[in-house]
Amino acid sequence: MNVASPGQRASADPPPDSAAGLRIGMAAGEILDTAALIAWPMERMRGSLVVPSQRAELGRISPDREMLLDSIGLEWATPGGAALARASELATRTGDMAGLSPVDLELLALSLERSATLVTDDYRLQNLCELGGIRWLSVTMEGIRALWTWELRCPGCGAVQPPPDAPQARRGGLGSCPDCGTPLRLRRGRE
């Protein structure tokens, strides 16, 4: 399915190879994922929204960058329960929940709650933005071209298991097949 539907993407033009260094203006009102916090120049992030749990994530990935967060005028916000429930419903419907982190789910929920553009290179988040009618913008990559659904499939017996209803604490730990015990894998859904 082609996702170049009007009103969904923040920009109809594909971003340049390194969009971080070429963006002009400020991101006021945009919600930034951690890739933007790492790649974008400080002045570009001023006035953007972020979730408090990103501080720890950024501290693990780029401690030097994390120390600068307080000086750039970010707006720290936590999404409400209704927005988290809506984000969870979208992610469960597509099977993307199995590949999301708790930070990803909060960013999606905040975007839904604020009707704000989500700036992310995460294909799962872009997929969910398309499904949820949220505008999105890539940080440094081109972005998705089609909507995908995902399923937890056992590579041993082929059984499909229901998607998790909450983000995974660590990526890759999807559990084992209740039928044969083989570790489950996330696979693109069959159409």
N, C-alpha and C positions, 0 to 999 in steps of 0.2 A: 504494500500500500504506500503510495506517495504521500509524504507529510508536508509538502510545501504549500500547505493551506494558508490562505491569507489570515493575518491577525494572530498567528501562533508564534512564529519566529520573531525575535526582536529585530532581525535584519534579514532582508531577502537576499542580500549579497553574501557570498561565502566569505568568511573572515580570511584575512591574509595569513601567511605562514606563521607569523608571530604577532597576533593581534594585540597582545599585551602592551607592546611598545608603541603601537600605532593609534590606539584609541585616543580620541580627543574629548575633553570635557570631564565631568564628574559623574559618578554612578549613583547620585542621590536617589534613594528610593528603591534601588536594585538590591536584590538579595544575593550575596556573594558566597559561593562555596569555597572550600579551602584552596582549590587550584588558583582562583583569582587572588586570594590573600597572599599566595606565594608569588604569582607571576606579574601581577599588575603593579605599576608604579604607585607609590603612596598617595600622591595627589589625586589619582583616578578613583581611589576607594573612598575618599572623604564623603560622609553622608550616607554610606551604604548600610544595609542591614545585615547582621550576622547573628548566629545563635551562640549562647555562652559555651556550649560544649565544643565549639570549634577551637577555643583557646587551647585545650588539652591536645586536640588533634594536631594543631599547628605546632605546639611545643614538641611533640614527638618527631614531626617531619622537618621543621625548620625553626629551632629554638631562637636563632637570631631574629628572624622575622616576627616571631611571637612576642618578643620583647618590645617591638615597635607598635603593637596594636593600639595601645592607649593613646599614642600621640597622633593618630591619623583621623580622629573624629568619626569612628564607626558608631552605629546605633545598635546596641545589644538588645535583642528581643527574644522572648520565648513564646512559641505558639500556644494557643489555648487548646483545651481538650477536644472541642468540636473539630478544629482544623486537623489535629493529629488523627482523629477518627476518620475523617475524610481522606487524608493522605494514606492511612493504613488500608482503607477500603480500595483505593485505586491501586496501590502496590500489590495487594493480595489478588485483585482481579487479574492483573497481568502476569503474576508470578514474579514480579521484580522484587518483592519483599525479601526473597531468599538472598538477593545480592546487595541489599541496602544495609548501611550502617545506621545506628541510632541518629548520628549527625545528619545523614542524608534525609532520613524521615522528617526530622525537625525542620530542615531547610525547605523541603517540599511543603510541609504544613504551613510554615510561615508565608511562603509564596501564595498558597491558597487563601490564607487568612487576610493577607494584605493586598491581594490581587496585584502582586508585584512581579516584575521580571526576575527570573532566576538565572544567574550567571554561573554556568557550570560546563565542564567538559565531560561529566559523567553521563554516559549514554543511557543508563537506566533512568536517571533523573530527567533527561531530555525526553525519553519515551513517556514518562509519567506526566510531564508538563504537556505534551501533545494531547494525551488522553484527557487530562483535566482542564484543557483550555487555558493553560498558563503560558504566557510569553516566556521565552528563554533565549539566552544568548551564550554563544561559546566563548571560552576564555582564549584558547590558542588553537583549537582544533576545528575541523569543519562541522561536526555535529551529525546527528542521525539523518537518515534518508527514508526510513520506513518504521512503522510501529511494529514491535515484536511482542510476543507473549512468551512466557517461560514456564517450564514445568520441572518438578523434581522427579527424575526418572532413575530407576535402578538399572545400572548397566549389566547386572547379573541376570535378573529375571524379566526385566522390561516393565515392571509395574510402575505406574505413575502415582505418586503420593500427593496429598493436598499441600498447597504452599503454606509456609509458616505465616502466622498472623502477627508477628513482630519482627523487627530487624534482627539480624544475626550479630551476636556480640563479636565474633571474629569470622572473617571470610573463610569459606572453605569447610566449615564445620556444619554440614547440613544433615547429619545424622545417618543412620543405617536403615536399610529396607526392613520393615517389620516381617516381610515374608521370607527373605533369604539371608539377611544380615549384611549384604554388600553395602559399602558406603554410597549414599545417594549423590547424584550429580545434577547440576542445573543444566538443562538443555533447552534450546529454542523449541517452542511449542509447535506442534504439527498443525498445519492449516488445512 
